[in-house]
Amino acid sequence: MIKKEVIVVGGGIAGLTAAAYLARAGKKVLLLEKNGECGGLVTTFSKDGFRFEGGVRALENAGTILPMLRELQIPIDFVPSPVSVGIQNRVVHVESHADIAKYAAMLKETFPADAEQIDRLIAAIQRVTRDIGILYGVENPLFHDFRQNRAYFIRTYVPWLFKFAFLLFRINRMQGPVEEYLATLVSNPSLRDVVAQHFFRATPAFFALSYFYLFMDYFYPIGGVGQLTQKVEKKAVELGAEIRTTCTITGVDVAERVVEDAQGNRYGYENLIWAADMKTLYRVASVDGLSAPIQQQIAQKKDAILAGRGTDSVFSVYLAVDEPPETFARISHGHFFFTPSRQGLGETHRSELHALLQNWTQLSRADVLSWLDRFLELTTYEISIPVLKDPAAAPPGKTGLIISTLFEYDLVKKVLDDGWYGEFKALVEEGMTTVLENSIYPSLKEKTLFRFSATPITIANSVGSSEGAIVGWSFESKIPVVNSLLQVSQSVKSPIPHIFTAGQWSYSPSGVPTAILTGRLAADALS
């Protein structure tokens, strides 16, 4: 049996960050990853000369990613990833915070009877934009050694702490779902939907309305977002970490401090960082041999974790198009949020979807596809065009597109269980490309060289993410983990002795910067 000071389970960005910092601190660390390569939802792949992203389409610094790279001395070449936002045939380019005015004008052109309410909405967005500028206005202090530069700490962080204290009060006032907050500002349900359906259902209002600031924060590594995980992995190995892939953990003996993989290999640890799906940890962990009070604490946490639910997943269609990048550049930047209809989703993705799932056995395929057609016509699409960020991302004169929309895991799972998953995938691919051809990209289908798709089931299977979730826990039910900024350092602690947690499942709301932050916090707890 192999024995290590620290074992890290999960080779996404959280696990890789933890492994790199542990190795830098001199710990003997082994990272175990279920897939053939590390990266999780921060990966890049190629097909026939077209480069695509397997998960996130661009990176958001949030005062965390770039300081981490600098501290670990990891060089990455990157470019800004500016965003465009479109409704029907109107598109605005978000290149500075002043462009909020352009967004307001687009909303007023689309909903001319609601100009006064749009002004109230924009005022709220501007307030949140200023606040999020405070939150991310300094680099995360975790990535600074202030013992070597006390003057910098006093000059930069002491004034910031006072602003941050007032900011927390405003954040707490806007912790409710964005849909409910928008209802206090805007009476037109279509307008509310067009604004809110960019986000996961019930996203906290503060973080949802901060998107204009976050648009300014996006960047794209040359070579694809997977460069981030590849280079952190390389650094971890250089510092002495050992990494084993194709290693699915099927058991954790907590009393013996041993993990076992699907091949029967056993690995002993002094401490373990679980940087993978949280539900899986509590399903495979055996607590036999622990004291009754500790077992009870673990059982209570297990019940809460297993009762929790992952947030929305996504359906993504990957297209190779026989059309030069300039054609698409005339429409938008390389990161494009597009809503083809001003009607808004309304109850399509709420009560109608719920009824569909509740009455599944009484419905025909035609009923399901009727709902699907309505959904695809009304939803909002996130469109990534890598070649507009990095010219090497596609063959000359051609363009790759990644077209995604938030999508319900349970729907796809029922289709899979009923045996028509392949047909359903093809119908969604066709429906999404048809909607875009009839709106923003004429002749898209006839110019398509090839296409394929990834569903919530794809995500669940490839990265082991419960419900195919891409940012951790759903906001629609009780969140079973830390979700307070002031308690983020507590997110890495678990009731299971000698086991710490990191990644998108350990804190909510989550994302790549939070995964990095929790990976670093977990490493620090053991250093």
N, C-alpha and C positions, 0 to 999 in steps of 0.2 A: 504493500500500500504506500502510495506517495503521501508525504506529509509536508505541509507548508505553514508558514506563519499566518498567511492570509490567503484565502481562496476567494476569488471574485466570480460570481455566476452571472453571465450576461455580457456580451461583447459589443453592446451599443455604446453610444458616446459616454454615458454615465459610468459604465463598467471600465471602459478604456481610460477615462479620466482618473478614476480611483486607482487603477493599476499603475498608471504613470506616476502619480504622486506617492503611492506607497513604495514603488521601486526607488524613486528619488530619495525617499526617507530611509532607504537601506533595508526595507522589509523583503523577505523572500515571499514573492507573490505569484500565484498561479491563476490565470483567468481561463474559465471554461465557457465556450460558446457553442450553442447547439447547431448553428449553420456552418457551412464550409468556409465562410469568411465573416469577419467582424463588420460591424456597421449598423445593424438594426434598421431603423428608419432613416438613417443618414448614409445613403449609399447611391452610387452612380453605376450604370451599366451601359453597354453599347450593343447595338444590333445593326448589322449591315452598314456600318459607318455613321449611324445616328446615335448620339449620346442622350440618355434619358436619366432622370432621377427616380430612384426606387421609393423614396419617401418624401421628405421635405424638399421643396423646390428652390428655396433660397434660405440663407441664414440670417438670423436677427441677433445683433451683437448684445443688446440689453446690458451693456456695461460688464459683460462676463466673458464672451468668447475670445475677443481680442486680448484682454489682459491675461487670460489663461495661456493663449498661444505665446505671448511675450514671456511670461514667467517660465514656461517650459522650453523656451528658445526653439519654437517650431515655426519655420518660415512657411507662409502660404501667400501666393499671389492671388489677389481677388479684385473684383470690380464692383461698383455699386449695382444694385438690382432694382432700378426704379419701377414704379407700379403705375398702371393705368386702370381706371375704373370706368365701366360702361353700362348704360341702360338703353336698351333698344339700339337706335342708331347714333346715340350720343356717347362720346368717349372723352374723358379728361385725363390728362397726364399729371401725376402727382410728383412734382420735382422739388417742391419746397413747402413749408408750412403755409405759405401764402396761398397755395393752390386749394386750400379749403374753400376759398371764395369761388373757384371754378366748379368745385363739387356742388356748392350751394346753387350756383347758376344752373347746373345740369338738373338738379332736383326740381328747381322752380320751372324749368322748361318742360319737365316731364309731368309735374303736378302743379300746374299754374294756379289752381284754386287754393293751394295750401301754402302760399308764400310766407305768411306771417308765422305759421307753425314751423316751417322750415328754418326761419330765422332763429326761433327758440332752440331747435335741434342743433343748428350750427354753433350757437353760443355755448351749448353744453359740450359739444365736441371740442371747441376751442379751450374751454376750461380744463377738460380732461387732458388735452394735448399739453397744456402748460404743466399740469401736475405730473404727467408721465415723464415730461422733460426733467422734472426734479428727481423722480425716482431713478431714471437712467442717466441723469446728468453727470454723474461721476462714475468712475470704474468701481466695480464691486470691491470693497476693502479687503475681502478675503484673499485677493490675489496681490496684495502689497505687503511687504515686510516693513512696517513702520518703525521698527527699531533702527533701521538704517537711514530713515528719512523722517524724523519727527517733525521737522519744520513743514514738510509737505502735508503731513496729517493735520497739523494745527491750522494751516492755511486753507486746506481744501475741505476736509471732512468735518471739522468742528462747525463751521457755518452751515454745512449741508445737513447735519443732524438736526438742527433747529427747524429747518424747512421740512425735513422728513417727518418730524413729530406732528406738524400740522397736516401734512399730506395724509398720514394714516387715518386721521379723523375723516377726511373727505373720502378716502377709499372705502372706509367702513360704511359710510352713508350710501354708497353705491354698490353694495355687495349683492343686491337682489338681481333677478334675471333681467337681461337687457330688454326683453319683450315688455315686461311690466313697467320698466322705467320709461321706455319710449311712449307707452300709453298715456303717461302723464304730460307728455309734450305734444303728441301728434294724435289727432282723432282719426285720420284717414288710415284704415287698416292696410291698404295696399302700400302706401308710403312707408308705414312701419315695417312691413315685411321686406320691402326692397332694401331697407337699411339693415334689418336684423338677420336676414337669411344668409348673410356672409359668414355667420358665426355658428358655433355649436349651440344647440338648443339650451336655453337658460344660462348662457354665459353671463358671469357677473358684469353688470352694466359698465363699471369703471374700465375693465379690461377690454370690453367690446368697443367702447367709444374711443379708446386710445389708438385705434388702428391707424389713424392718419400719422401719428408720431412713428408708429412701428414701420409704416411704409418707407419712411426716411431712413430707417435703420437697417434695411435689408442689404445684404451683399452676397456675391456669388463667387466662390473660388474658381479660378481658372482650372479647368479639368473636371469641374462638377463638385457638388456638395460632398460627395464621398471622399474628396481630398481631405476633409477635416478628420474623419475617423481613420483614414489610412495613415495620416501623418501622426496622429496621436498614438495609434497602435505602434508605428515604427519607433516613436520616442519611448514608449513604454518598454519595448524590447531592448532598445539601446541602453536603457537605465537598469536592465536586469530582470524585467518581468518575463515570465514564461506564459505563452498563450497556446491553448489547445482548442482546435475547432472540431466540428462534427461530434460534439460531446454534450448530449442531452441529459440533464440531471433528472433522475427519476426517484431519488430518495435522499432525505437528509435525516441522519440519526443525530438528534440534538444532544442527547446525553453523552454519546460517544464522540461527538464532533467529527462526523464522517459524512461525506456526500458520496453517492453512488450514481454512475451514469448508466445509460441504456445497454452498454456492453458488459456491465458488471464490474467495471473498474471502480476502485474505492480510493478516496482522497481524504486524508486527515487534515484538519485545520485547527489553529488556535483561535482564529476569528474568521468570520465569513461575511462578505458583503454580497447581498442579493440585489443585483442590478437588472433583474428580469421581471416577468409578470408576477405581481404580488399574489394573485389567487393561486398560482402554481406553487409558490413557496408553502402556503398554508395547507395545500392539498397533499404535498409530498413529505412534509416534515413529520417525523415521528417523535413524540415527546415522552415516550415510555422511559421511566427511570428518573424523571424530574420530580421535584416535590409537588405535592398536591396544590399548594397555592400558586406556584408558577404555572402548572398545567391549567389551572382555572383562568389565569390571566391570558394565557395563550388562546384558550378556547373562546374567551369573550372576543378577543381581537379577530380570531378566525371567523367567528360568526359574522362580525361586522364587515370583514373583507369580502367574504363569499356572498354576502347580501348586497354588496356594492355592485355597481355596473359601470362598464366602460362607456366612455362618451361616444358620440357619433363616429362612424367610420367614413371611408370615402370609396367611391367607384372611380377609377381612372382609366381613360382610353389613351393609348399611345399611338400617334399617327406619324408616318413618314410621308411627306408631301412633296410632290414634284413641282415646287414653286420656290422662287428665290426668297431669301430672308427679307429683301426690300419690300415685297408684297405685304408681309405681315407688319413690318416696321412702320408702314404708312398708316396702320390702324392703331397700334398700341406699342407700349414697351414690352419687354420680354417677360414681364409678370403682370397678368391681366385678369382682373375680376370683372366678369361680364354677366349681366342679367338680361336675358332676351325679351322679357315682358315686364311691363309696368304693373301688371295685375298683382304680383306677389303670390307666394305659395299659399297664403291663408291657412285653411285647415287641411290642405293636401298632405302635409308632412306631420300633422298632429292628429286630430280626431279621425280623419279618413284613413290614415295609415294604421292607427290603433285598431279601428274597426276591421280593417283588412286582416290584420294579424290575429285578432280575436276570433274572427269567423272564417278562418282559412279553410277549414275542411268543407264548408258549405259553398265556397266560391269556385268558379271556373277559372281557367287560365285567361280567358277573355276578360274576366273581371279584374284580374291582376294587371293585365297589360293595359287596360283602360286607365287604371290609376297611374301606371308607369308613364303613359303618354302625357297625361296632365302634369305629372311631376317634372318630367324632363323639359316641358315647354315653359315652366314657371320658375325653376330653380336657378340658383346663381352658380356660375362656373368659375373655377380658378384655372387659368390657362397659362402654362409655362412654355416659353419658347427659348430653349437653351442657346440656340445659335445667335440670338440677338444679344446675348451676354458674352458669349465666347465663340468666335467665328469657326473654331475647330470642332464645334459640336455637331456638325452635319456635313455631308459631302457638298462640294461647290454647287451652287445654284439650287440647293434643296433645303428643306426645313423640317425639323421634327417638332411636334406639338405634344404636350402632356395636358390633357383636358380632364379635370376632376370636378366632382360634386360630392357634397356630404350625402351619405347613403346609410340606410338602416341595415345593420348586420342581421337582425332576426328575419327580415324579409328574404335575404339571400340564403340564409340557412334553411328556411322552409322550402325554398325552391330546390336547394341541393338535396334535401331529404326526400323531396317528391320526384327526383330523378330528371329534372330538366334544366340543370344548372348551365350546361354548355349552350343550350338554345337561348336561355335567358341572357347570358353574357352577350351573345351575338346581337340580340334584340336591343339591349341597352347601348352597345357600341353603335348600332345603326341609328337608334333614336337620338343619341347625343350628337352624332355628326350631322344628322338631318336638321336638327334644331339650329346648329351653328351655320350650316350651309344656307338655311333660309333666313338668317339674320345677319351675321357679321362676316362670314367667310363664304361668299358665292363660289360655286364650283368646287367646293372642298372635296366632295366624295370622288369626283372624276379625276382629281389630281392626286388622290391617295395611292401611294405605292404599296403600303402594307399597314395593317393596324392590329393591335391586340389590346387586352385589357387586364386590369387587376381589380379584384373585388374585396369587400370586407373579409371574405373567406380567405383570399390570398394573403392578406395581412395577418390574419389569425394563424394561418399555417406557417407562414415564412418567418415571422418574428415571435410567435407564441403569445400574441397580445390578446387577452380576453376580449370577446366581442369585436375583435378587429380594431379596437380603439387606437387612435393615433396620438392622443394627448392625455391618456390616463382616464381618470374617473369622470363619470357623467355628472353634470351640474343639475340634473333633474331629480336626483334623489340625495339622501344624506351621504356626504363624502366621508369615508372611513379613515382618512389620513389628515395630516396637518394641512391647513389651508390659510394660515395667518403668516404674514410676512415676518412678524416679530418672533415667530416660533419655527422658522424654517430650519434652524439648527437641530430642532427636536425631530425633524422628519426622518432622520437617518437612524433613529433608535427604534428598537422593536422589543416586545416582551419576551422574545426568544433569546435565551442566554447566548452571548458571543456571536449573535447575528445582527448585522446592520443592513439597512436598506438604502437604495439610491435609484435615481431614474424617474421616469414620468409617472410611476405608480406610487412614489413615496411622498409626493407633495402635489397640491392642486390649487390653482391651475398650473399646468405644466407646459413644457416645450424644451427645445434644445438647450437654451441657457440654464433653465432650471435643472435639467438632467446633469449638465456639467457642474453646476453649483452643488448639487447633492452628492455627486461623485467625489468632489473635493472635500466636502464636509465629512463624508464617511471615511475617507482616507485620513483626514486630520484626526478623527476620533480614535484611530489606531496607531497614529505616528508618535 
